[in-house]
């Protein structure tokens, strides 16, 4: 297995508050959904992982990097909003 490793700046400390470093390892594939319950479980796990990842990033990244990351992620999904969402 090839392991891609990246080094990203962390935020500078403010006053006496040190910013802990973080290591995020992404190496386990999502299990296959076999029925409706496994889809519900997957949705719950996806929400938990998204919340954890966002908490790590907001507490570790410099604000300018976090803001630009959010903007890039929103821009990548912007095409979804260029057509009317008919209800």
N, C-alpha and C positions, 0 to 999 in steps of 0.2 A: 504494500500500500504506500503510495506517495503521500507525504505530509507537507502541505503548503503551510508555511509559517510567515507571519507578517508582524512587523513592529509598528505600532501606532502610538503617537504621543498621548500621554495622560495629562490631566489638568495639573496646574501648579497648585501647591498648597496655599491656603488662605489663612493668614495668621498662624496659629499653632496647629491647624487642622491638616494633617497629612492625608494625601489621596493614596489609597491602597492601589497597587497594581492589580491587574486582572488577567487571567488566562482563560480563554474560551476554547474548548475543544469540541469540534463538530465532526463526529466520526461514527455515529450510529444511525443507520437508516431507519426510516419510519416503517413500522410493521404493516403488513398488508391488512386492509380492512376486509373482514369476512362476512360481517352482518351489520345490521343497524346499530347494535350495541357497541361494536368495535368502532364504528364511525363516531358515535357520541363520545366514547372514551378518547378517541383521537382528537376530537375538537377540544375537549377539556385539557388534554395534554398540550395541544398547540397553544391554547390560551395561556397556560401556566408557563410554558417555555418562552413565549413572546413577552410576557410580563417580566420574567426573570432577566431575559436578555436586555430589555429596555432599561430595567433598574440598574443593571451592571453598567450599561453605556452612559446613562445620565449621571451616575455617581463617579465615573472614571474619566470620561472624555472631557477635553476642554469644551466650553460652551459653543465656541465657533465651529468646532468639528461636529459636535452633536447637531447643531442647527443645520449645517450644510448636509449632513447625512440624511436628516429628516426631509430636507428639500429635494435631495436626489431621489429618495424613495418615493416621495409624492409625485415627482416629475415622471418617474418610470410608470406609475399607474395613471397618469393624467389622461391617457387615451381612453380610459373607461368613461370619462366625463365629457367627451367631445360629441357624443351622440345622445339623443334623448332617451331617458330610461322610462319606457312606457310601462305603465302600471295596469 
